[in-house]
Amino acid sequence: MVERAVADNWLTKRMMRLTHFEKWMMDRPQRVQRAEREALALFEHISLPPQPHCLEIGCGHGIVTRLLVERFGAQVMATDLDPAQLALAREGLADIDENVEFRVADAREMPFDEAQFDGVFSFGVLHHVPGGWRGAVAETARVLGPGGWFVFTDLVLAPGAGRVVQWLLPRLDPLEETALHACLTAHGLRLVHYEHNADPWRAIMRWCTAAAQKT
């Protein structure tokens, strides 16, 4: 478990919890469909054992959790930092609750044993943990078994923009693309698939989809 030396500041606490507007954005049919497409596309890059044990970080309403159960017959630990969001997920996944356990959890301090899961799934979560995303990656590697998969999507800063933010806010440690790749490697997570969007904002922000395997 990762130990934090200091308590979270106001900015970190604010970014780690979605506002009502952000929740509304996430729940829009277009966003739900996009998440489903991204998850299914990423599933093509991984290989899980029969009835795998999986963890979803920041499960939201449980879109990816449902896909894991339906696609792989997975037993899923669905976690979220927000108890209210977790309650909505529990309600929405009531028909498959025999395959899902729900728990409030911080991605930086996961209450799970080492090598407990065959796959960890995180969709748009890491950029909500300013200054703590490295801890979330480290914890992901810790709870994954050998050969396990870290499958994720996220909003990352392009390298140039990341250097500017780091210079202006040196304590923030933003989720920057090159730093993310290096952190994955440092924790024994080998990228098997990685791509980012090609929209006009790619020089500043990039939406990436990735699958990394624990070596």
C-alpha positions in Angstrom: 0.0 0.0 0.0 1.3 3.4 -0.9 1.7 5.8 2.1 1.1 9.5 1.5 3.4 11.8 3.4 1.0 14.7 3.6 -2.8 15.1 3.5 -4.5 16.0 0.2 -4.8 19.7 -0.5 -8.0 21.4 -1.6 -7.1 21.1 -5.4 -6.5 17.3 -5.1 -9.7 16.7 -3.2 -11.7 18.8 -5.7 -10.3 17.0 -8.7 -10.8 13.6 -7.3 -14.6 14.0 -7.0 -16.8 14.7 -10.0 -19.2 17.7 -9.9 -22.8 17.2 -10.8 -22.0 18.7 -14.2 -19.2 16.2 -14.8 -21.4 13.3 -13.7 -24.0 14.5 -16.2 -21.4 14.7 -18.9 -20.2 11.1 -18.1 -23.8 9.8 -18.2 -24.7 11.2 -21.6 -25.6 8.4 -24.1 -22.8 9.6 -26.4 -20.2 9.2 -23.6 -21.6 5.8 -22.6 -21.4 4.6 -26.1 -17.9 5.9 -26.5 -16.8 4.1 -23.3 -18.3 0.9 -24.6 -16.5 1.2 -27.9 -13.2 1.9 -26.3 -13.5 -0.9 -23.9 -14.5 -3.5 -26.5 -11.6 -2.3 -28.8 -9.1 -2.6 -25.9 -10.4 -6.1 -25.0 -9.1 -7.3 -28.4 -5.5 -6.6 -27.2 -5.7 -8.6 -24.0 -6.0 -12.3 -23.0 -7.6 -13.1 -19.7 -8.0 -16.6 -18.1 -11.5 -18.1 -17.7 -13.6 -16.3 -15.1 -10.9 -13.8 -14.3 -10.7 -11.7 -11.2 -10.8 -8.1 -12.3 -10.7 -4.7 -10.6 -12.3 -1.5 -12.0 -10.9 1.7 -10.6 -13.5 4.5 -10.7 -16.4 2.3 -11.9 -18.9 5.2 -12.2 -22.2 3.7 -13.3 -20.6 0.3 -14.1 -20.4 0.4 -17.9 -17.0 -1.4 -18.0 -17.9 -3.7 -15.1 -20.9 -5.0 -17.0 -18.8 -5.6 -20.2 -16.2 -7.5 -18.2 -18.9 -9.8 -16.8 -20.7 -10.3 -20.1 -17.5 -10.7 -22.2 -15.2 -12.7 -19.9 -17.5 -14.1 -17.2 -15.4 -12.1 -14.8 -15.7 -11.7 -11.1 -15.3 -7.9 -10.7 -14.3 -5.7 -7.7 -16.0 -2.4 -8.7 -14.5 0.5 -6.8 -15.0 4.2 -6.6 -13.9 7.0 -4.3 -17.5 8.5 -4.3 -20.0 6.4 -2.2 -22.9 8.0 -4.0 -21.5 6.9 -7.4 -20.9 3.5 -6.1 -24.5 3.3 -4.9 -25.7 4.1 -8.5 -23.4 1.4 -9.9 -24.8 -1.1 -7.4 -28.3 -0.3 -8.5 -27.5 -0.4 -12.2 -25.7 -3.7 -11.9 -28.3 -5.5 -9.7 -29.0 -8.1 -12.3 -25.4 -9.3 -12.2 -24.6 -8.7 -8.6 -23.5 -12.3 -8.1 -20.4 -11.4 -10.2 -19.7 -8.0 -8.7 -18.4 -6.8 -5.3 -18.6 -3.1 -4.6 -16.1 -1.1 -2.4 -15.2 2.5 -1.7 -11.5 2.7 -2.4 -8.7 5.2 -3.2 -6.6 4.2 -6.2 -3.5 5.3 -4.4 -4.1 3.1 -1.4 -5.9 0.0 -2.6 -7.2 -2.3 0.2 -6.2 -5.5 -1.7 -3.6 -8.1 -1.5 -0.6 -8.3 -3.9 -1.2 -10.2 -7.1 -4.9 -10.5 -6.5 -6.2 -9.6 -9.9 -5.9 -10.8 -13.5 -6.9 -7.4 -14.8 -7.2 -3.8 -13.6 -9.4 -1.4 -15.6 -9.4 2.4 -15.3 -11.4 4.6 -17.7 -10.6 8.3 -17.4 -9.5 8.2 -13.8 -5.8 8.9 -13.5 -6.0 12.6 -14.6 -8.3 13.1 -11.6 -5.5 12.3 -9.2 -3.1 15.3 -9.5 0.2 14.5 -7.8 -1.0 11.0 -7.0 -1.3 9.2 -10.4 2.1 7.6 -9.9 0.9 6.0 -6.7 -2.2 4.7 -8.5 0.1 3.1 -11.2 2.3 1.6 -8.5 -0.7 0.2 -6.6 -2.1 -1.2 -9.9 1.2 -3.1 -10.5 1.2 -4.4 -6.9 -2.3 -5.9 -7.1 -1.8 -7.4 -10.5 -0.6 -11.0 -10.8 2.2 -11.9 -13.3 1.0 -11.6 -16.8 -2.0 -9.5 -15.6 -3.3 -6.6 -17.6 -3.7 -2.8 -16.9 -6.3 -1.5 -19.4 -7.0 2.2 -19.3 -8.1 5.3 -21.1 -7.2 8.8 -19.9 -6.6 12.5 -20.7 -2.8 13.1 -20.8 -0.7 16.2 -21.4 1.4 16.2 -24.5 5.2 16.3 -23.6 5.6 20.0 -24.5 2.6 21.2 -22.6 3.6 19.0 -19.7 6.9 20.7 -19.4 5.2 24.1 -19.3 2.8 23.0 -16.6 5.6 21.4 -14.6 7.6 24.7 -14.8 4.6 26.7 -13.7 3.3 24.3 -11.0 6.3 22.1 -10.0 4.4 20.4 -7.2 1.5 19.3 -9.3 3.2 16.4 -11.2 0.7 16.4 -14.1 -0.3 13.3 -16.0 2.1 13.8 -18.9 2.5 11.3 -21.7 6.2 10.6 -21.5 6.2 10.5 -17.7 3.2 8.0 -17.8 5.1 5.7 -20.1 8.2 5.8 -17.9 6.2 5.2 -14.8 4.5 2.1 -16.3 7.9 0.7 -17.3 9.3 1.4 -13.9 6.6 -0.7 -12.3 7.0 -3.7 -14.7 4.0 -2.8 -16.9 4.9 -3.2 -20.6 2.7 -1.3 -23.1 1.3 -3.7 -25.6 -1.1 -1.2 -27.1 -1.1 2.6 -27.0 -2.8 5.2 -29.1 -4.0 8.7 -28.8 -6.5 10.9 -30.7 -5.4 13.1 -33.6 -7.7 16.1 -33.0 -6.5 19.7 -33.2 -5.7 19.8 -29.4 -3.3 16.9 -29.6 -0.3 19.3 -29.1 -1.7 20.1 -25.7 -4.0 17.4 -24.5 -4.5 13.8 -25.7 -7.1 11.2 -25.0 -5.2 7.9 -24.9 -6.3 4.3 -24.9 -3.8 1.7 -23.7 -3.2 -1.9 -22.5 -0.1 -2.8 -20.5 0.9 -6.3 -19.3 2.7 -7.0 -16.1 6.1 -8.7 -16.7 
